């Protein structure tokens, strides 16, 4: 492969979202990759530092673009952020928090949706907050209504402007009883980050209980918060008048771990994912076992391999402890190499199978049912937005010209190109840097054959 330089701010070789890879496929990926802190925890723990009256230290922070966005947003608000000695450690000092201009927030937020989670902490610290027009991956509607409704219940005043949304708390924030219509991860994070400093007790029902949520609760408890959770997705938060900084090592990124596992299986290779742990991967590992894929759980990580012929499976995405929606996209690439018929029911987002069009172009046999499938017993209740994909295999994939649509879909396209015979051109790969640290370096270490061409 061709090396074109390094940068410390984009997690690997330089370039933006328009970066292009020329990939020569047909080679098994073999070797070791290390996963650091979860994107879905690290960025939220960085925001939580705003709530403290003293500095925080967050460890195992990955070098990804989403972290860079949150760092710049914190710095715009007067938070001092700097490396804290060891690799992947950040010091976050919020003692000089100040208001930021709308234009600055908008400029630094880019396409990220993270500014919505700044609202609670900023309302506590400054009495006001601003949310620009929100971006993010185009995988579904992802409305922020859950967030705004929750903030209103805490006593926030929401004012919609042409440039975004301005929030204020003229009478402070108070505890609330909140029942989420869906166990949204983002809305649960919003409630946690707002309730810990609100006066009184907050009861949150139908909360998300993902491992990253539990790790955020651990961060907040280290800061002085009082949070308990009960059966049936009920979380109780007793507001406290003051929080201090934390010192915390982030939970590993199970999404990245599952992605490299799927890459090993799709390319008929063998990848040891250092840092991956069994407990958080339990549901994913169960599905792999049903496919016939092999894995070996070790104290310091998990080894993944194809291990023989793959079998088709049926998968239903769901909130934790179900099968994560972020896992299905790379898995579908592996399922193109499985014997027989696989069915993936996507019940979380309504537009997450768009990436399969490129796989069909490459020779995969995939049919998407935009209104889902009625057939067969279901564990996850049907949702009106759900879709289904039927994958029939095994099929030989061939090189193609592909444009990355979103984070997980983009990763899946790269792995499909590495699985395919011939050369593929994969455009817009900078999106992948949002969630995969040192992505090109890791591909190189695994023996991938590619060049950065633009």
MARFIMI-928486 format. One record per residue (C-alpha): residue in one letter; x, y, z negated; residue number from 1. Coordinates in pm, whole numbers, plus 32768, in hexadecimal, padded with zeros to 4 digits. Layout:
   res     c1     c2     c3     n
     A      X      Y      Z   NUM
...
//
This chain:
   res     c1     c2     c3     n
     X   8000   8000   8000     1
     X   8068   816D   8025     2
     X   80A0   8248   7EF1     3
     X   8054   83B8   7F24     4
     X   80A4   8450   7DD1     5
     X   8019   8469   7C74     6
     X   7F49   855A   7BAA     7
     X   7EF6   8562   7A39     8
     X   7D9A   85EE   7A66     9
     X   7CF3   84F8   7B51    10
     X   7D60   83AC   7AC3    11
     X   7E49   8334   7BD7    12
     X   7EA6   839E   7D37    13
     X   7E44   84FC   7D8E    14
     X   7D10   8558   7E57    15
     X   7BA8   85BA   7E26    16
     X   7A5B   851B   7E6E    17
     X   7AA5   852D   7FE2    18
     X   7BCF   8443   7FBB    19
     X   7BD7   8323   80B6    20
     X   7C65   81C4   8094    21
     X   7CC9   80D8   81AB    22
     X   7CA0   7F7F   8110    23
     X   7D1A   7E38   81A8    24
     X   7C49   7D29   8106    25
     X   7C51   7BB3   80E1    26
     X   7D4C   7BAC   7FC3    27
     X   7CFF   7B26   7E66    28
     X   7D31   7C21   7D4E    29
     X   7E16   7B97   7C40    30
     X   7EB2   7C31   7B0E    31
     X   7E5E   7CFC   79D8    32
     X   7D9F   7E3F   79A6    33
     X   7D63   7EF5   785F    34
     X   7C1C   7F9C   7806    35
     X   7C1C   80BF   7712    36
     X   7AFC   8178   766F    37
     X   79A1   816B   7707    38
     X   7940   8292   77E0    39
     X   77E5   827F   7747    40
     X   7873   82AE   75E8    41
     X   79A7   8386   7617    42
     X   78F8   84AB   76BD    43
     X   77E8   84AC   75AF    44
     X   78E4   8492   7492    45
     X   799A   85BE   7526    46
     X   7854   8682   7516    47
     X   781C   860C   73AF    48
     X   7962   86BB   734E    49
     X   78A2   8804   737A    50
     X   77DD   87AE   7240    51
     X   790D   879C   715D    52
     X   79A2   88B3   7089    53
     X   7AFE   881E   70B4    54
     X   7BC1   8779   71D4    55
     X   7B78   861B   7258    56
     X   7C5B   8515   72F7    57
     X   7BCD   842A   73FD    58
     X   7CA2   8303   746D    59
     X   7CA7   8224   75A3    60
     X   7C1E   833C   767C    61
     X   7C30   82D4   77ED    62
     X   7CBC   83C0   78F4    63
     X   7B7C   83E8   79BF    64
     X   7AD9   8516   7A5D    65
     X   79A9   850E   7974    66
     X   7A95   853D   784D    67
     X   7B3A   8661   7903    68
     X   79E3   8703   7934    69
     X   7987   86E5   77C4    70
     X   7ADD   8765   775E    71
     X   7AB6   889A   7838    72
     X   7957   88DA   77B2    73
     X   79D6   88C1   764D    74
     X   7AF3   89AF   769A    75
     X   7A01   8AA7   7739    76
     X   794C   8AA8   75EB    77
     X   7A89   8AF0   7527    78
     X   7AE5   898C   74C0    79
     X   7C5C   8949   74C7    80
     X   7CA2   87FA   756E    81
     X   7DFE   8765   7585    82
     X   7EB0   8617   758D    83
     X   7EE2   8587   7431    84
     X   8028   84C7   744D    85
     X   7FCE   8365   74B8    86
     X   7F59   8309   7615    87
     X   7DE7   834E   7641    88
     X   7DBD   8417   74FF    89
     X   7D1B   8570   74FC    90
     X   7D0E   8674   73EA    91
     X   7BCD   8741   73F4    92
     X   7BC7   887A   731C    93
     X   7A70   8929   7313    94
     X   7ABB   8A33   720E    95
     X   7AAA   8B51   730A    96
     X   796C   8AEB   73C3    97
     X   78D3   8C07   7489    98
     X   77C3   8C44   758B    99
     X   7816   8C13   76F9   100
     X   7787   8CC8   7826   101
     X   768D   8C0A   78FC   102
     X   776F   8C2B   7A2A   103
     X   7893   8B8D   796E   104
     X   77C2   8A66   78F7   105
     X   7739   8A30   7A54   106
     X   7894   8A42   7AF1   107
     X   7930   894A   79FF   108
     X   780A   8858   79F3   109
     X   7818   880D   7B67   110
     X   7736   86E3   7BB3   111
     X   7742   865F   7A4D   112
     X   760C   8636   7977   113
     X   76D0   864F   7831   114
     X   766D   87BE   77E3   115
     X   7517   8746   776D   116
     X   75C2   86A0   7643   117
     X   766C   87E3   75DB   118
     X   751A   8877   7580   119
     X   74E9   87F3   741E   120
     X   764D   8838   73A6   121
     X   7651   8993   7444   122
     X   74FD   89EB   73B2   123
     X   7588   8992   725A   124
     X   76D0   8A4D   728A   125
     X   7660   8B7A   7358   126
     X   74E5   8B80   7358   127
     X   74D4   8B65   74D4   128
     X   7534   8A86   75FA   129
     X   751B   8A84   7776   130
     X   74EA   8963   7868   131
     X   753F   899C   79D8   132
     X   7499   88DA   7AF0   133
     X   7500   8773   7AAC   134
     X   75A2   8682   7BA1   135
     X   7620   851F   7B6C   136
     X   760F   83E5   7C3F   137
     X   74E4   83CF   7D27   138
     X   7458   828A   7CA6   139
     X   7305   82FA   7C2B   140
     X   7235   8418   7BA6   141
     X   72DE   8427   7A4F   142
     X   7200   8540   79CC   143
     X   726F   8611   78A2   144
     X   710D   862E   781D   145
     X   715C   8538   7702   146
     X   7277   861D   7695   147
     X   71AE   875F   76A4   148
     X   7081   86C9   75F5   149
     X   715F   8650   74DA   150
     X   720E   87A1   74B8   151
     X   70BD   8851   74A7   152
     X   7055   876C   7389   153
     X   718E   87D6   72CC   154
     X   711C   8940   72F2   155
     X   71E1   89AA   7425   156
     X   7149   8AAC   7511   157
     X   7176   8A46   767D   158
     X   717B   8B50   778D   159
     X   7195   8AE5   78F8   160
     X   725C   8BCF   79D9   161
     X   72AF   8BC5   7B4D   162
     X   7418   8B6A   7AF2   163
     X   73C3   8A63   79EE   164
     X   7330   8A49   7890   165
     X   737A   8B26   7763   166
     X   7335   8AA8   7603   167
     X   732B   8B60   74B9   168
     X   72D9   8B0D   734F   169
     X   7260   8C4E   72AB   170
     X   71EC   8B95   7172   171
     X   72F4   8A86   716E   172
     X   72BC   8915   71B4   173
     X   71F5   8829   70D8   174
     X   71BF   86B2   70C7   175
     X   70B6   8616   71A4   176
     X   6FF9   84D7   71ED   177
     X   704D   846D   734F   178
     X   6FD3   8343   7416   179
     X   7080   8316   7563   180
     X   6FA2   828F   767A   181
     X   70D2   81C7   76F1   182
     X   720F   816D   762F   183
     X   72DF   826A   76ED   184
     X   7451   826D   7695   185
     X   7476   83E0   76E1   186
     X   7342   8446   761A   187
     X   73B2   8372   74F2   188
     X   7504   841F   74FA   189
     X   7455   856E   7509   190
     X   7389   8521   73D2   191
     X   74B9   84A3   7312   192
     X   758E   85D2   7369   193
     X   7473   86BF   7309   194
     X   73E0   8613   71D7   195
     X   7520   85ED   710D   196
     X   7529   8763   70BB   197
     X   73B1   87A5   70C5   198
     X   7306   87F0   6F7C   199
     X   7244   86C3   6EFC   200
     X   721E   8560   6F7E   201
     X   71F0   84EF   70E5   202
     X   714E   83A6   7141   203
     X   7198   832D   72A0   204
     X   70CA   820E   732A   205
     X   710E   8142   7464   206
     X   727B   81AB   7457   207
     X   738A   811F   7537   208
     X   7471   8032   7478   209
     X   758E   8004   7571   210
     X   76E8   7FC1   74DA   211
     X   7750   8120   7542   212
     X   762C   81AC   7478   213
     X   769A   80E5   7348   214
     X   77FC   816A   7378   215
     X   7778   82CF   7389   216
     X   76BD   8290   7243   217
     X   7809   8219   71AE   218
     X   78B0   835C   7222   219
     X   779E   8431   7187   220
     X   77A9   836F   7041   221
     X   7920   83AF   702D   222
     X   78CC   8521   704B   223
     X   77DF   850F   6F21   224
     X   7691   84BC   6FC5   225
     X   7591   83D8   6F1F   226
     X   7501   82EE   7027   227
     X   7459   819C   6FFF   228
     X   73B0   80BB   70FA   229
     X   7299   7FC4   70C3   230
     X   7204   7EA7   7192   231
     X   7134   7EFA   72C5   232
     X   720E   801D   733A   233
     X   71CC   810A   7219   234
     X   72E0   81FD   71B1   235
     X   72CE   82E0   707F   236
     X   73AB   8415   7066   237
     X   73BD   84E6   6F28   238
     X   743A   863F   6F83   239
     X   7569   86C9   6ECA   240
     X   75DA   8836   6EB3   241
     X   7745   87F5   6F15   242
     X   7813   86FF   6FE0   243
     X   798B   86D7   6FF4   244
     X   7A6C   8653   7108   245
     X   7AA6   84E1   714D   246
     X   7BC0   83F6   71AE   247
     X   7B36   82E3   728D   248
     X   7BA8   81E0   738A   249
     X   7AA0   81BD   7499   250
     X   79F5   8078   74EE   251
     X   7A78   7FD8   762F   252
     X   79CC   8019   777C   253
     X   78F5   7EE6   77B8   254
     X   7881   7F71   7909   255
     X   79E5   7F7D   7989   256
     X   7A2B   7E24   78F9   257
     X   78FF   7D8F   79B0   258
     X   796A   7E3F   7AF0   259
     X   7AC4   7D9E   7AEE   260
     X   7A25   7C50   7A99   261
     X   7949   7C6A   7BCE   262
     X   7A7A   7CCA   7C9D   263
     X   7B32   7B90   7C30   264
     X   7A08   7AB6   7C89   265
     X   79BB   7B60   7DD6   266
     X   7B23   7B49   7E55   267
     X   7B5C   79EB   7DC4   268
     X   7C71   7A77   7CEC   269
     X   7CC8   7A7E   7B7B   270
     X   7CC9   7BBA   7AA5   271
     X   7D16   7BDA   7933   272
     X   7C57   7D04   78A6   273
     X   7D20   7D75   7779   274
     X   7C4B   7E1A   766E   275
     X   7B03   7D73   76D0   276
     X   7A4A   7CCD   75AF   277
     X   7950   7BB1   75B1   278
     X   783C   7C40   74D6   279
     X   77F1   7D70   75AF   280
     X   780C   7C9A   76ED   281
     X   772C   7B7F   7671   282
     X   760B   7BAF   7765   283
     X   76F5   7BE0   788D   284
     X   77BB   7AA8   7832   285
     X   767B   79DB   7820   286
     X   7625   7A3D   7985   287
     X   7784   79EA   79FC   288
     X   7767   7893   795E   289
     X   7624   7857   7A1E   290
     X   76D7   78AB   7B65   291
     X   77E7   77AD   7B19   292
     X   78F5   78BB   7B03   293
     X   7A0A   7885   7A0A   294
     X   7A7C   7959   78E7   295
     X   7B64   792A   77BF   296
     X   7B33   79F7   7686   297
     X   7C73   7A5C   75D7   298
     X   7CB9   7B2F   74A7   299
     X   7D3A   7C54   7575   300
     X   7C54   7C3D   76A4   301
     X   7B9A   7B5B   7797   302
     X   7C21   7AA3   78C9   303
     X   7B31   7A8C   79F2   304
     X   7B44   79A8   7B23   305
     X   7A59   790A   7C1F   306
     X   7AB4   77AA   7BB6   307
     X   7A00   76EF   7CCF   308
     X   78C2   7710   7D97   309
     X   77D4   781F   7D1F   310
     X   7660   77E4   7CEF   311
     X   7549   78DC   7D2E   312
     X   74A1   7973   7BFA   313
     X   737B   7A4E   7B9A   314
     X   73CC   7B8B   7AD8   315
     X   72E9   7C8E   7A39   316
     X   7388   7DD8   79D3   317
     X   7315   7E6A   788A   318
     X   737C   7F45   7768   319
     X   7463   7EA7   7666   320
     X   7471   7D8A   760A   321
     X   7403   7D3D   776D   322
     X   74D6   7D37   78A9   323
     X   7558   7E97   78EA   324
     X   74EE   7F47   7A27   325
     X   765A   7FB6   7A56   326
     X   76C0   7E48   7A6B   327
     X   75DF   7DE0   7B8A   328
     X   768A   7EA0   7CA3   329
     X   77E4   7E00   7C8F   330
     X   7742   7CB1   7C3C   331
     X   7678   7CBD   7D7E   332
     X   77BE   7CC6   7E43   333
     X   782A   7B86   7D92   334
     X   76D3   7AEA   7DD2   335
     X   7703   7B12   7F4A   336
     X   7800   79F6   7F1E   337
     X   7712   7914   7E57   338
     X   765F   77E3   7EE0   339
     X   74EB   7813   7F15   340
     X   7400   7926   7EAC   341
     X   7435   7A2C   7D9F   342
     X   7332   7B29   7D2B   343
     X   7381   7C6C   7C72   344
     X   725B   7D25   7BD9   345
     X   72BC   7E91   7B96   346
     X   71D2   7F17   7A87   347
     X   7296   8044   7A04   348
     X   72CA   8127   7B35   349
     X   71EC   813C   7C67   350
     X   72F6   817F   7D6D   351
     X   7422   80A9   7D18   352
     X   742B   7FBC   7E42   353
     X   748A   80C3   7F44   354
     X   75F2   8047   7F36   355
     X   7588   7EF5   7FC8   356
     X   755B   7F90   8122   357
     X   76D5   7F9B   8148   358
     X   76F1   7E31   80D6   359
     X   75F6   7DC9   81E1   360
     X   76C4   7E89   82E0   361
     X   77EC   7DB6   826E   362
     X   772D   7C72   82A9   363
     X   767B   7C30   815E   364
     X   751E   7B98   8163   365
     X   7462   7C81   8077   366
     X   72F4   7CE2   8082   367
     X   7277   7DFB   7FA2   368
     X   710D   7DFF   7F32   369
     X   70BF   7F6A   7ED9   370
     X   6F92   7F0D   7E01   371
     X   702E   7DE0   7D5B   372
     X   6FCF   7C71   7D68   373
     X   6EAF   7BCC   7CB3   374
     X   6F39   7A6A   7CC7   375
     X   6FC4   799B   7BA9   376
     X   6FB9   79BF   7A2F   377
     X   703A   7B07   79A4   378
     X   70D9   7B57   7857   379
     X   70E4   7CCE   7894   380
     X   6F8C   7D6F   78BE   381
     X   6F4C   7DF8   7A1A   382
     X   6F70   7F6F   7A4D   383
     X   6EC7   8036   7B5D   384
     X   7016   80BE   7BD9   385
     X   70CC   7F72   7BF3   386
     X   7167   7EDE   7D2A   387
     X   71F4   7D88   7D7D   388
     X   7314   7D12   7E54   389
     X   732B   7BB1   7EE1   390
     X   748D   7B42   7F38   391
     X   74BF   7A06   8007   392
     X   761B   7974   8023   393
     X   7729   792E   8049   394
     X   7770   7A24   8162   395
     X   78B9   7A93   81F8   396
     X   78E7   7C09   81D8   397
     X   7998   7CD2   82E4   398
     X   7A3E   7E27   82DC   399
     X   796C   7F5F   8313   400
     X   7967   80D9   82F5   401
     X   78C0   812F   81A9   402
     X   7870   826D   80E6   403
     X   785B   8250   7F6B   404
     X   76FF   82B7   7EE9   405
     X   772F   82B0   7D6E   406
     X   7816   8235   7C5C   407
     X   77BB   80C5   7C36   408
     X   774E   809E   7D9F   409
     X   7898   8136   7E0D   410
     X   7961   803F   7D3D   411
     X   7891   7F27   7DD3   412
     X   78DE   7FA0   7F33   413
     X   7A52   7F9A   7EED   414
     X   7A3E   7E37   7E67   415
     X   796D   7DCC   7F92   416
     X   7A78   7E5E   8077   417
     X   7B84   7D9C   7FBB   418
     X   7AB4   7C5E   7FDF   419
     X   7A73   7C93   8155   420
     X   7B4B   7C1E   8274   421
     X   7BE8   7D36   833C   422
     X   7C10   7EA7   82EF   423
     X   7B10   7F8E   8251   424
     X   7B0B   8106   822F   425
     X   7A71   8175   80E5   426
     X   7A28   82E9   80C9   427
     X   79D6   83CC   7FA4   428
     X   7A81   82E9   7EA7   429
     X   7AC9   840A   7DBA   430
     X   7973   83C7   7D21   431
     X   7A02   8284   7C95   432
     X   7AF2   834F   7BBD   433
     X   79C6   83BD   7AED   434
     X   79CA   826D   7A39   435
     X   7B03   81A8   7A97   436
     X   7C51   821F   7A10   437
     X   7D8A   81E5   7AE4   438
     X   7CAF   8137   7BE4   439
     X   7DA3   812B   7D06   440
     X   7EC7   80D0   7C25   441
     X   7DFD   7FA9   7B9E   442
     X   7D9F   7F37   7CFC   443
     X   7F0D   7F44   7D5E   444
     X   7F76   7E7C   7C2C   445
     X   7E77   7D70   7C8A   446
     X   7F0B   7D48   7DE5   447
     X   7E0A   7E0B   7EAF   448
     X   7E7F   7E73   800B   449
     X   7E17   7FDB   8053   450
     X   7E8D   8133   80BA   451
     X   7E0F   8289   8051   452
     X   7DD0   8331   81A0   453
     X   7D21   8475   8146   454
//
